[in-house]
Amino acid sequence: MAQQNNTCFGVLEPFDGGDFIDYSERLNAYFIANNIGQVAAEANEAAKQAADKRKVAVTISVMGKSTYSTLKDLCLPDFLAEKSYEEIITILKGFYKPKVLEVAETYRFHQAVQTESESVPQYANKLKRLAVHCNFGTYLTRALRHQFVGGVRSRSIRKKLLSEDRTFDQAVKVAQADELAEKESKELLLSAERTKTTQAHSISNKKKYSFKGGEANKAKPVEQGKTCFRCGSTQHLADKCSHTYTRCNYCKKAGHLTKVCFKKKKADSKAKAHNIVATHTDESSDSDSDMNSVNGTPLTIFMQNVNSVGQKSRHNTNWE
């Protein structure tokens, strides 16, 4: 919508057929924000009429086709162009005024309680809104207080509100302060629980892993019977070993330590077998010598044979 200063604040949608009172309030705010139809109190009558016509023109332009047709019919037998802005607003308010029953609105008011998603201020505002069509009159503030105390969600807050007579506004302030205190207390408890949980996980992780030289040695060994061919460890396999590029001092090849070198093990096995044979030969020789002498003195062995007819023969053997 074009303005004299080419500046426009806000957007007015076409009226959707709801509560025209709310829509008229938005209209007035829009006119003030954009300086539409605003004249000084001391302005002459011509200036005031020009300002009023401008407000009528803007209202008709934004209200929508359906509302415009309804307004024309409501103005009959008069012409719409003959109506002032205030007259147009009064006509539309009367037509679109929501039809409410006091008993139904009062029942709805007394059923209102604070929901899980509502704060104390939000609940208080809801009660005020529901009380508009209840026709409480001078009983309004007491009705608000009674329903507020009875419908507040927290039992501890309700108990405190019942301990002393307060006005509606005072009850709202007390409940809001206690609600905030309860919320902060819960947040502190949750924070403490999260801290304990974090510490427990940290202790558990420390038990699982031991650190030495900046490297983590996992406490859980690899599958039983399997070892790393690079270093001989049972705590990991070769793909996790840190000796991938370590050079063996025996075979001079990279990728394993000397203690697990296959060539060294093979050579050590051959040497061990040779030593066993040599030792056995020496022991056998010594054993024969020991059997043929006693304290170095040669033995003479007498042997007696018995032939098939019972004759005995005797010979001796002298071992030196």
KOLVO-600569 format. One record per residue (C-alpha): x, y, z; residue number from 0; residue in three letters. Coordinates in pm, whole numbers, plus 50000, padded with zeros to 5 digits. Each point is the difference from the previous one (the first is absolute). Layout:
X,Y,Z,NUM,Ala
...
This chain:
50000,50000,50000,0,Met
50156,50325,49890,1,Ala
50075,50261,50264,2,Gln
50101,50360,49970,3,Gln
50341,49923,50142,4,Asn
50026,49667,49809,5,Asn
50043,49817,50332,6,Thr
49755,49731,50113,7,Cys
50006,49822,50334,8,Phe
49828,49664,50039,9,Gly
49765,49802,49778,10,Val
49619,49983,50015,11,Leu
49847,49679,49868,12,Glu
49637,49982,49880,13,Pro
49749,49943,50278,14,Phe
49935,49625,50034,15,Asp
49658,50018,50164,16,Gly
50113,49945,50359,17,Gly
49981,50253,50281,18,Asp
49985,50342,49838,19,Phe
50084,50172,50329,20,Ile
50354,49863,49979,21,Asp
50023,50097,49634,22,Tyr
49886,50358,50071,23,Ser
50268,50032,50269,24,Glu
50261,49898,49744,25,Arg
49856,50254,49755,26,Leu
50039,50283,50250,27,Asn
50356,49897,50081,28,Ala
50084,49984,49628,29,Tyr
49858,50351,49942,30,Phe
50201,50146,50287,31,Ile
50323,49826,49898,32,Ala
49972,50123,49641,33,Asn
49851,50343,50082,34,Asn
49678,49931,49810,35,Ile
49704,50227,50082,36,Gly
50181,50159,50292,37,Gln
49918,50370,50056,38,Val
50048,50237,50288,39,Ala
49706,50067,50229,40,Ala
49999,50368,49900,41,Glu
49987,49920,49625,42,Ala
49709,50143,49801,43,Asn
49701,49793,49893,44,Glu
50118,49960,49641,45,Ala
50330,49848,50115,46,Ala
49818,49762,50233,47,Lys
49764,49886,49726,48,Gln
50289,49942,49761,49,Ala
50181,49793,50263,50,Ala
49686,49795,50071,51,Asp
49946,49928,49629,52,Lys
50357,49878,49975,53,Arg
49941,49752,50286,54,Lys
49678,49881,49834,55,Val
50181,49947,49669,56,Ala
50279,49799,50162,57,Val
49753,49789,50200,58,Thr
49795,49913,49691,59,Ile
50319,49920,49806,60,Ser
50131,49746,50251,61,Val
49681,49839,50138,62,Met
49956,49756,49711,63,Gly
49730,49943,49736,64,Lys
49761,49797,50216,65,Ser
50006,50244,50291,66,Thr
49957,50292,49763,67,Tyr
49685,49845,49848,68,Ser
49859,49934,50347,69,Thr
50071,50358,50108,70,Leu
49821,50141,49693,71,Lys
49691,49793,50079,72,Asp
50007,50106,50365,73,Leu
50010,50368,49901,74,Cys
49686,49983,49785,75,Leu
49798,50205,49929,76,Pro
50290,50240,50055,77,Asp
50306,50004,49780,78,Phe
50328,49878,50140,79,Leu
50172,50318,49880,80,Ala
49781,50201,50237,81,Glu
50125,49817,50309,82,Lys
50282,50123,50222,83,Ser
50278,49779,50126,84,Tyr
49847,49968,50348,85,Glu
49661,49908,49851,86,Glu
50156,49729,49784,87,Ile
50185,49850,50297,88,Ile
49683,50005,50213,89,Thr
49798,49823,49728,90,Ile
50260,49726,49952,91,Leu
50048,49947,50374,92,Lys
49626,49953,50043,93,Gly
49981,49749,49718,94,Phe
50313,49799,50079,95,Tyr
49969,50020,50377,96,Lys
50049,49645,50131,97,Pro
49688,49853,50151,98,Lys
50078,49874,50349,99,Val
49794,49865,50286,100,Leu
50093,50128,50343,101,Glu
49932,49667,50167,102,Val
50221,49816,49749,103,Ala
50282,50251,50036,104,Glu
49979,49986,50379,105,Thr
50014,49620,49993,106,Tyr
50304,50014,49772,107,Arg
50166,50246,50239,108,Phe
49951,49775,50304,109,His
50140,49699,49811,110,Gln
50325,50176,49915,111,Ala
50316,49864,50166,112,Val
50370,50051,49939,113,Gln
50128,49753,49740,114,Thr
50348,49844,49989,115,Glu
50111,50239,49725,116,Ser
49871,50316,50171,117,Glu
50197,50223,50232,118,Ser
49832,50184,50288,119,Val
49974,50331,49805,120,Pro
49855,49818,49698,121,Gln
49741,49829,50219,122,Tyr
49902,50331,50162,123,Ala
49954,50164,49659,124,Asn
49787,49708,49883,125,Lys
49766,50049,50295,126,Leu
49967,50370,49924,127,Lys
49912,49923,49639,128,Arg
49740,49740,50097,129,Leu
49838,50238,50250,130,Ala
49919,50265,49738,131,Val
49654,49861,49917,132,His
49915,49867,50346,133,Cys
49846,50326,50123,134,Asn
50165,49973,50342,135,Phe
49977,50375,50062,136,Gly
50150,50104,50335,137,Thr
50059,49632,50081,138,Tyr
50256,49971,49718,139,Leu
50324,50025,50203,140,Thr
49876,49754,50263,141,Arg
49885,49757,49731,142,Ala
50342,50022,49836,143,Leu
50177,49940,50332,144,Arg
49784,49701,50095,145,His
50040,49829,49665,146,Gln
50372,50077,49986,147,Phe
50068,49842,50340,148,Val
49784,49698,49926,149,Gly
50146,49937,49656,150,Gly
50371,50062,50056,151,Val
50199,49687,49906,152,Arg
50250,49980,50289,153,Ser
49863,49858,50326,154,Arg
50266,50176,50206,155,Ser
49913,50337,49845,156,Ile
49629,49940,50055,157,Arg
50066,49912,50365,158,Lys
50191,50324,50047,159,Lys
49728,50209,49832,160,Leu
49736,49845,50226,161,Leu
50195,50094,50313,162,Ser
49930,50373,49971,163,Glu
49740,50234,49846,164,Asp
50140,50176,49696,165,Arg
49862,50194,49705,166,Thr
50009,49849,49652,167,Phe
50307,50203,49902,168,Asp
50181,49909,50323,169,Gln
49922,49632,49955,170,Ala
50139,50010,49646,171,Val
50325,50162,50119,172,Lys
50051,49746,50280,173,Val
49923,49707,49771,174,Ala
50230,50131,49727,175,Gln
50291,50039,50245,176,Ala
49951,49650,50141,177,Asp
49965,49849,49653,178,Glu
50329,50158,49896,179,Leu
50169,49872,50318,180,Ala
49869,49647,49937,181,Glu
50122,50012,49640,182,Lys
50349,50113,50101,183,Glu
50014,49734,50272,184,Ser
49913,49727,49750,185,Lys
50261,50127,49757,186,Glu
50265,49994,50274,187,Leu
49908,49643,50094,188,Leu
50014,49893,49636,189,Leu
50337,50168,49960,190,Ser
50132,49819,50308,191,Ala
49871,49667,49869,192,Glu
50165,50060,49662,193,Arg
50328,50079,50177,194,Thr
49982,49677,50202,195,Lys
49923,49799,49689,196,Thr
50293,50158,49814,197,Thr
50236,49926,50290,198,Gln
49878,49640,50019,199,Ala
50067,49951,49628,200,His
50343,50156,50039,201,Ser
50093,49762,50284,202,Ile
49869,49706,49801,203,Ser
50208,50099,49698,204,Asn
50312,50036,50215,205,Lys
49953,49646,50122,206,Lys
49971,49874,49644,207,Lys
50312,50178,49876,208,Tyr
50343,50045,50161,209,Ser
50229,50271,49864,210,Phe
50377,49973,49977,211,Lys
50230,50223,49798,212,Gly
49700,50176,49851,213,Gly
49870,49680,49836,214,Glu
49686,49815,50112,215,Ala
50034,49629,50073,216,Asn
49659,49843,49982,217,Lys
49925,49775,50298,218,Ala
49798,49757,49794,219,Lys
50234,49748,49826,220,Pro
49953,49867,49651,221,Val
49846,49661,49938,222,Glu
50170,49726,50203,223,Gln
50282,49823,49816,224,Gly
50071,50286,49760,225,Lys
50308,50220,50024,226,Thr
50151,50283,49802,227,Cys
50269,49869,49764,228,Phe
50178,50335,50010,229,Arg
50068,50018,50376,230,Cys
49846,49688,50157,231,Gly
49737,50188,50203,232,Ser
49667,49837,50089,233,Thr
49836,50342,50047,234,Gln
49965,50080,49630,235,His
50049,49864,49651,236,Leu
50250,50107,49736,237,Ala
49773,50260,49840,238,Asp
49996,50192,50330,239,Lys
50369,49956,50082,240,Cys
50234,50299,50028,241,Ser
50300,49801,49869,242,His
49891,49994,49636,243,Thr
50317,50181,49895,244,Tyr
50236,49876,50274,245,Thr
50315,49831,49856,246,Arg
50102,49659,50137,247,Cys
50357,49989,50134,248,Asn
50043,49641,49880,249,Tyr
49866,49981,49645,250,Cys
50016,50378,49943,251,Lys
49646,50003,49857,252,Lys
49732,50249,50108,253,Ala
49668,49902,50152,254,Gly
50085,49797,50312,255,His
50218,49978,50308,256,Leu
50300,49769,50040,257,Thr
49824,49786,50263,258,Lys
49734,49890,49748,259,Val
50229,49974,49693,260,Cys
49923,49680,49809,261,Phe
50356,49967,49865,262,Lys
50144,50032,50350,263,Lys
49757,49743,50137,264,Lys
50093,49759,49718,265,Lys
50371,50049,50060,266,Ala
49954,49958,50374,267,Asp
49807,49677,49944,268,Ser
50281,49853,49784,269,Lys
50262,50097,50254,270,Ala
49799,49844,50281,271,Lys
49958,49673,49806,272,Ala
50377,49981,49934,273,His
50077,50056,50366,274,Asn
49761,49722,50103,275,Ile
50167,49745,49763,276,Val
50349,50094,50116,277,Ala
49906,49977,50362,278,Thr
49836,49659,49952,279,His
50315,49863,49829,280,Thr
50223,50119,50282,281,Asp
49770,49860,50262,282,Glu
49983,49659,49824,283,Ser
50379,49977,49985,284,Ser
50036,50088,50362,285,Asp
49734,49751,50097,286,Ser
50175,49708,49822,287,Asp
50326,50085,50166,288,Ser
49838,50014,50337,289,Asp
49834,49662,49950,290,Met
50337,49822,49915,291,Asn
50198,50129,50296,292,Ser
49963,50078,50366,293,Val
50199,50291,50130,294,Asn
50220,49969,49694,295,Gly
50088,49631,50053,296,Thr
49925,49766,49704,297,Pro
49745,49731,50066,298,Leu
50026,49624,49909,299,Thr
49665,49856,49909,300,Ile
49942,49624,50045,301,Phe
49732,49853,49780,302,Met
49858,49646,50041,303,Gln
49809,49822,49726,304,Asn
49788,49687,50030,305,Val
49966,49784,49685,306,Asn
49707,49789,49900,307,Ser
50129,49686,50186,308,Val
50060,50177,50325,309,Gly
50376,50051,49964,310,Gln
50138,50322,50128,311,Lys
50280,50205,49843,312,Ser
50172,50303,50147,313,Arg
50197,50285,49851,314,His
50101,50345,50106,315,Asn
50022,50333,49835,316,Thr
50240,50264,50117,317,Asn
49907,50366,49915,318,Trp
50268,50251,50029,319,Glu
